[in-house]
Amino acid sequence: MKQIYRFDGEMPPVLRETTLRAELERRRLRRQTTLLVLAGMLCLLCLFLTAGLLYPIYPALALACVVYLCAAVTGACVLTVVFMQKRRELTC
């Protein structure tokens, strides 16, 4: 691949290699976080479907699944709000 920036020139380039690597790492971390959130949501959806299927057979177990599901969703919402608040504090 052809280099578009000269990192060995006399004048320092507008973009440095460390800046580009930091941006690449930030994008990779954002992609991993998104995939992790989607996987968690898929697991909660599976638990909800399992509770629905278990209700005719074991109502108490289905109720336990729904209670756990409510606690997990509430915890996820709280964590999302906390991290978004921290992100706003860091960027401002």
SEKELO-763660 format. One record per residue: residue number from 1; x, y, z of N, C-alpha, C in turn; residue in one letter. Coordinates in nm, 2 decimals, always signed. Atoms other than C-alpha are relative to their C-alpha. Layout:
# residues N
+-----+--------+--------+--------+--------+---------+--------+--------+--------+--------+---------+
: num :  neast : nnorth :    nup : caeast : canorth :   caup :  ceast : cnorth :    cup : residuo :
+-----+--------+--------+--------+--------+---------+--------+--------+--------+--------+---------+
: NUM :      X :      Y :      Z :      X :       Y :      Z :      X :      Y :      Z :       A :
...
+-----+--------+--------+--------+--------+---------+--------+--------+--------+--------+---------+
# end
This chain:
# residues 92
+-----+--------+--------+--------+--------+---------+--------+--------+--------+--------+---------+
: num :  neast : nnorth :    nup : caeast : canorth :   caup :  ceast : cnorth :    cup : residuo :
+-----+--------+--------+--------+--------+---------+--------+--------+--------+--------+---------+
:   1 :  +0.08 :  -0.12 :  +0.00 :  +0.00 :   +0.00 :  +0.00 :  +0.09 :  +0.12 :  +0.00 :       M :
:   2 :  -0.08 :  -0.12 :  +0.01 :  +0.13 :   +0.34 :  -0.09 :  -0.02 :  +0.09 :  +0.11 :       K :
:   3 :  +0.01 :  -0.09 :  -0.11 :  +0.21 :   +0.58 :  +0.19 :  -0.04 :  +0.14 :  -0.05 :       Q :
:   4 :  +0.05 :  -0.13 :  +0.04 :  +0.02 :   +0.91 :  +0.16 :  +0.06 :  +0.11 :  +0.09 :       I :
:   5 :  -0.06 :  -0.09 :  -0.09 :  +0.20 :   +1.07 :  +0.45 :  +0.15 :  -0.04 :  +0.02 :       Y :
:   6 :  -0.14 :  +0.02 :  -0.02 :  +0.57 :   +1.11 :  +0.49 :  +0.04 :  +0.02 :  +0.15 :       R :
:   7 :  -0.03 :  +0.00 :  -0.15 :  +0.67 :   +1.02 :  +0.85 :  +0.15 :  +0.03 :  +0.02 :       F :
:   8 :  -0.14 :  -0.02 :  -0.02 :  +1.04 :   +1.06 :  +0.79 :  +0.05 :  +0.13 :  -0.06 :       D :
:   9 :  -0.03 :  -0.13 :  +0.06 :  +1.03 :   +1.41 :  +0.63 :  +0.05 :  +0.10 :  +0.10 :       G :
:  10 :  -0.05 :  -0.10 :  -0.09 :  +1.17 :   +1.73 :  +0.77 :  -0.11 :  +0.06 :  +0.08 :       E :
:  11 :  +0.11 :  -0.06 :  -0.07 :  +0.84 :   +1.88 :  +0.85 :  -0.09 :  -0.11 :  +0.06 :       M :
:  12 :  +0.08 :  +0.10 :  -0.06 :  +0.62 :   +1.69 :  +1.09 :  -0.14 :  -0.01 :  -0.07 :       P :
:  13 :  +0.13 :  +0.01 :  +0.07 :  +0.30 :   +1.56 :  +0.93 :  -0.11 :  +0.04 :  +0.09 :       P :
:  14 :  +0.12 :  -0.05 :  -0.07 :  -0.04 :   +1.68 :  +1.02 :  -0.05 :  -0.12 :  +0.09 :       V :
:  15 :  +0.04 :  +0.12 :  -0.08 :  -0.13 :   +1.32 :  +1.13 :  +0.12 :  -0.08 :  +0.03 :       L :
:  16 :  -0.11 :  +0.08 :  -0.04 :  +0.11 :   +1.12 :  +1.33 :  -0.04 :  -0.14 :  +0.01 :       R :
:  17 :  +0.03 :  +0.14 :  +0.00 :  +0.13 :   +0.75 :  +1.34 :  -0.07 :  -0.04 :  +0.13 :       E :
:  18 :  +0.07 :  +0.02 :  -0.13 :  +0.04 :   +0.75 :  +1.71 :  -0.14 :  +0.04 :  +0.00 :       T :
:  19 :  +0.14 :  -0.05 :  +0.01 :  -0.27 :   +0.95 :  +1.64 :  -0.08 :  -0.10 :  -0.08 :       T :
:  20 :  +0.07 :  +0.09 :  +0.08 :  -0.37 :   +0.71 :  +1.36 :  -0.02 :  -0.13 :  +0.07 :       L :
:  21 :  +0.02 :  +0.12 :  -0.08 :  -0.31 :   +0.41 :  +1.59 :  -0.10 :  +0.01 :  +0.11 :       R :
:  22 :  +0.10 :  -0.02 :  -0.11 :  -0.51 :   +0.56 :  +1.87 :  -0.14 :  +0.00 :  -0.06 :       A :
:  23 :  +0.13 :  +0.00 :  +0.06 :  -0.80 :   +0.62 :  +1.63 :  -0.04 :  -0.14 :  -0.04 :       E :
:  24 :  +0.03 :  +0.14 :  +0.04 :  -0.78 :   +0.26 :  +1.50 :  -0.04 :  -0.08 :  +0.13 :       L :
:  25 :  +0.03 :  +0.06 :  -0.12 :  -0.78 :   +0.14 :  +1.86 :  -0.14 :  +0.04 :  +0.06 :       E :
:  26 :  +0.13 :  -0.05 :  -0.04 :  -1.08 :   +0.36 :  +1.95 :  -0.11 :  -0.06 :  -0.08 :       R :
:  27 :  +0.10 :  +0.07 :  +0.09 :  -1.28 :   +0.22 :  +1.65 :  -0.01 :  -0.14 :  +0.03 :       R :
:  28 :  +0.01 :  +0.15 :  -0.04 :  -1.19 :   -0.14 :  +1.74 :  -0.07 :  -0.02 :  +0.13 :       R :
:  29 :  +0.07 :  +0.02 :  -0.13 :  -1.30 :   -0.09 :  +2.10 :  -0.15 :  +0.03 :  -0.02 :       L :
:  30 :  +0.14 :  -0.03 :  +0.02 :  -1.63 :   +0.07 :  +1.98 :  -0.07 :  -0.11 :  -0.07 :       R :
:  31 :  +0.06 :  +0.11 :  +0.07 :  -1.69 :   -0.22 :  +1.75 :  -0.02 :  -0.12 :  +0.09 :       R :
:  32 :  +0.01 :  +0.11 :  -0.10 :  -1.62 :   -0.47 :  +2.02 :  -0.11 :  +0.02 :  +0.10 :       Q :
:  33 :  +0.11 :  -0.04 :  -0.10 :  -1.85 :   -0.29 :  +2.27 :  -0.13 :  -0.02 :  -0.07 :       T :
:  34 :  +0.13 :  +0.02 :  +0.07 :  -2.13 :   -0.29 :  +2.01 :  -0.04 :  -0.14 :  -0.01 :       T :
:  35 :  +0.03 :  +0.15 :  +0.01 :  -2.10 :   -0.66 :  +1.95 :  -0.03 :  -0.06 :  +0.13 :       L :
:  36 :  +0.03 :  +0.06 :  -0.13 :  -2.09 :   -0.73 :  +2.32 :  -0.14 :  +0.04 :  +0.05 :       L :
:  37 :  +0.14 :  -0.04 :  -0.04 :  -2.41 :   -0.53 :  +2.38 :  -0.10 :  -0.08 :  -0.08 :       V :
:  38 :  +0.09 :  +0.08 :  +0.08 :  -2.58 :   -0.71 :  +2.09 :  -0.01 :  -0.14 :  +0.05 :       L :
:  39 :  +0.00 :  +0.13 :  -0.05 :  -2.48 :   -1.04 :  +2.23 :  -0.08 :  -0.01 :  +0.13 :       A :
:  40 :  +0.08 :  +0.00 :  -0.12 :  -2.62 :   -0.95 :  +2.57 :  -0.14 :  +0.01 :  -0.02 :       G :
:  41 :  +0.15 :  -0.01 :  +0.03 :  -2.95 :   -0.84 :  +2.42 :  -0.05 :  -0.13 :  -0.06 :       M :
:  42 :  +0.05 :  +0.13 :  +0.05 :  -2.97 :   -1.17 :  +2.23 :  -0.02 :  -0.10 :  +0.11 :       L :
:  43 :  +0.01 :  +0.09 :  -0.11 :  -2.91 :   -1.36 :  +2.55 :  -0.13 :  +0.03 :  +0.08 :       C :
:  44 :  +0.12 :  -0.04 :  -0.07 :  -3.19 :   -1.17 :  +2.72 :  -0.12 :  -0.04 :  -0.07 :       L :
:  45 :  +0.11 :  +0.04 :  +0.09 :  -3.42 :   -1.23 :  +2.43 :  -0.02 :  -0.15 :  +0.01 :       L :
:  46 :  +0.01 :  +0.14 :  -0.01 :  -3.35 :   -1.60 :  +2.45 :  -0.05 :  -0.04 :  +0.14 :       C :
:  47 :  +0.06 :  +0.03 :  -0.14 :  -3.42 :   -1.60 :  +2.83 :  -0.15 :  +0.03 :  +0.00 :       L :
:  48 :  +0.14 :  -0.04 :  +0.01 :  -3.75 :   -1.42 :  +2.76 :  -0.08 :  -0.11 :  -0.07 :       F :
:  49 :  +0.07 :  +0.10 :  +0.08 :  -3.85 :   -1.68 :  +2.50 :  +0.00 :  -0.13 :  +0.08 :       L :
:  50 :  -0.01 :  +0.12 :  -0.08 :  -3.74 :   -1.96 :  +2.74 :  -0.11 :  +0.01 :  +0.11 :       T :
:  51 :  +0.10 :  -0.02 :  -0.11 :  -3.96 :   -1.81 :  +3.02 :  -0.14 :  -0.02 :  -0.06 :       A :
:  52 :  +0.13 :  +0.02 :  +0.07 :  -4.25 :   -1.81 :  +2.77 :  -0.03 :  -0.14 :  -0.02 :       G :
:  53 :  +0.02 :  +0.14 :  +0.03 :  -4.20 :   -2.17 :  +2.68 :  -0.02 :  -0.08 :  +0.13 :       L :
:  54 :  +0.01 :  +0.07 :  -0.13 :  -4.16 :   -2.28 :  +3.04 :  -0.12 :  +0.03 :  +0.08 :       L :
:  55 :  +0.11 :  -0.04 :  -0.08 :  -4.47 :   -2.11 :  +3.17 :  -0.11 :  -0.11 :  +0.01 :       Y :
:  56 :  +0.10 :  +0.10 :  -0.02 :  -4.72 :   -2.39 :  +3.10 :  +0.05 :  -0.12 :  +0.08 :       P :
:  57 :  -0.06 :  +0.12 :  -0.06 :  -4.48 :   -2.66 :  +3.24 :  +0.04 :  +0.04 :  +0.15 :       I :
:  58 :  -0.06 :  -0.04 :  -0.14 :  -4.30 :   -2.48 :  +3.54 :  -0.03 :  +0.15 :  +0.02 :       Y :
:  59 :  +0.03 :  -0.14 :  -0.02 :  -4.47 :   -2.15 :  +3.62 :  +0.10 :  +0.07 :  +0.10 :       P :
:  60 :  -0.09 :  -0.06 :  -0.10 :  -4.24 :   -2.09 :  +3.92 :  +0.13 :  +0.03 :  -0.07 :       A :
:  61 :  -0.13 :  -0.02 :  +0.07 :  -3.93 :   -2.13 :  +3.70 :  -0.01 :  +0.11 :  -0.10 :       L :
:  62 :  +0.03 :  -0.11 :  +0.09 :  -4.08 :   -1.90 :  +3.44 :  +0.00 :  +0.13 :  +0.07 :       A :
:  63 :  +0.01 :  -0.12 :  -0.07 :  -4.15 :   -1.64 :  +3.70 :  +0.15 :  +0.04 :  +0.05 :       L :
:  64 :  -0.14 :  -0.03 :  -0.03 :  -3.78 :   -1.67 :  +3.82 :  +0.07 :  +0.06 :  -0.12 :       A :
:  65 :  -0.07 :  -0.05 :  +0.12 :  -3.66 :   -1.62 :  +3.47 :  -0.04 :  +0.15 :  -0.03 :       C :
:  66 :  +0.05 :  -0.14 :  +0.03 :  -3.88 :   -1.30 :  +3.43 :  +0.06 :  +0.09 :  +0.10 :       V :
:  67 :  -0.06 :  -0.09 :  -0.10 :  -3.76 :   -1.16 :  +3.76 :  +0.15 :  +0.02 :  -0.03 :       V :
:  68 :  -0.14 :  -0.02 :  +0.03 :  -3.40 :   -1.22 :  +3.66 :  +0.01 :  +0.09 :  -0.12 :       Y :
:  69 :  +0.00 :  -0.08 :  +0.12 :  -3.47 :   -1.07 :  +3.32 :  -0.03 :  +0.15 :  +0.03 :       L :
:  70 :  +0.03 :  -0.14 :  -0.04 :  -3.62 :   -0.75 :  +3.48 :  +0.12 :  +0.06 :  +0.08 :       C :
:  71 :  -0.12 :  -0.05 :  -0.07 :  -3.31 :   -0.72 :  +3.71 :  +0.11 :  +0.02 :  -0.09 :       A :
:  72 :  -0.11 :  -0.01 :  +0.10 :  -3.07 :   -0.77 :  +3.42 :  -0.02 :  +0.12 :  -0.09 :       A :
:  73 :  +0.03 :  -0.12 :  +0.09 :  -3.25 :   -0.51 :  +3.20 :  +0.02 :  +0.13 :  +0.08 :       V :
:  74 :  -0.01 :  -0.12 :  -0.08 :  -3.26 :   -0.26 :  +3.49 :  +0.15 :  +0.03 :  +0.03 :       T :
:  75 :  -0.14 :  -0.02 :  -0.02 :  -2.89 :   -0.31 :  +3.56 :  +0.07 :  +0.05 :  -0.12 :       G :
:  76 :  -0.06 :  -0.04 :  +0.12 :  -2.80 :   -0.27 :  +3.20 :  -0.04 :  +0.15 :  -0.03 :       A :
:  77 :  +0.04 :  -0.14 :  +0.02 :  -3.00 :   +0.06 :  +3.18 :  +0.08 :  +0.09 :  +0.09 :       C :
:  78 :  -0.07 :  -0.08 :  -0.09 :  -2.83 :   +0.19 :  +3.49 :  +0.15 :  +0.02 :  -0.05 :       V :
:  79 :  -0.14 :  -0.01 :  +0.05 :  -2.48 :   +0.11 :  +3.35 :  +0.01 :  +0.08 :  -0.12 :       L :
:  80 :  +0.00 :  -0.09 :  +0.12 :  -2.57 :   +0.27 :  +3.02 :  -0.01 :  +0.14 :  +0.04 :       T :
:  81 :  +0.02 :  -0.14 :  -0.04 :  -2.68 :   +0.59 :  +3.19 :  +0.13 :  +0.05 :  +0.07 :       V :
:  82 :  -0.12 :  -0.04 :  -0.07 :  -2.37 :   +0.60 :  +3.41 :  +0.12 :  +0.02 :  -0.10 :       V :
:  83 :  -0.11 :  -0.01 :  +0.10 :  -2.13 :   +0.54 :  +3.12 :  -0.02 :  +0.11 :  -0.10 :       F :
:  84 :  +0.03 :  -0.11 :  +0.09 :  -2.30 :   +0.79 :  +2.90 :  +0.03 :  +0.13 :  +0.07 :       M :
:  85 :  -0.03 :  -0.12 :  -0.08 :  -2.27 :   +1.05 :  +3.18 :  +0.15 :  +0.02 :  +0.01 :       Q :
:  86 :  -0.15 :  -0.01 :  -0.01 :  -1.90 :   +0.97 :  +3.23 :  +0.06 :  +0.05 :  -0.14 :       K :
:  87 :  -0.05 :  -0.03 :  +0.13 :  -1.85 :   +1.00 :  +2.85 :  -0.02 :  +0.15 :  -0.02 :       R :
:  88 :  +0.02 :  -0.15 :  +0.01 :  -2.01 :   +1.35 :  +2.85 :  +0.09 :  +0.08 :  +0.08 :       R :
:  89 :  -0.09 :  -0.08 :  -0.08 :  -1.79 :   +1.46 :  +3.13 :  +0.14 :  +0.00 :  -0.06 :       E :
:  90 :  -0.13 :  +0.01 :  +0.06 :  -1.48 :   +1.34 :  +2.95 :  +0.02 :  +0.08 :  -0.12 :       L :
:  91 :  -0.01 :  -0.07 :  +0.13 :  -1.56 :   +1.50 :  +2.62 :  -0.02 :  +0.15 :  +0.01 :       T :
:  92 :  +0.02 :  -0.15 :  -0.01 :  -1.67 :   +1.84 :  +2.75 :  +0.12 :  +0.07 :  +0.06 :       C :
+-----+--------+--------+--------+--------+---------+--------+--------+--------+--------+---------+
# end
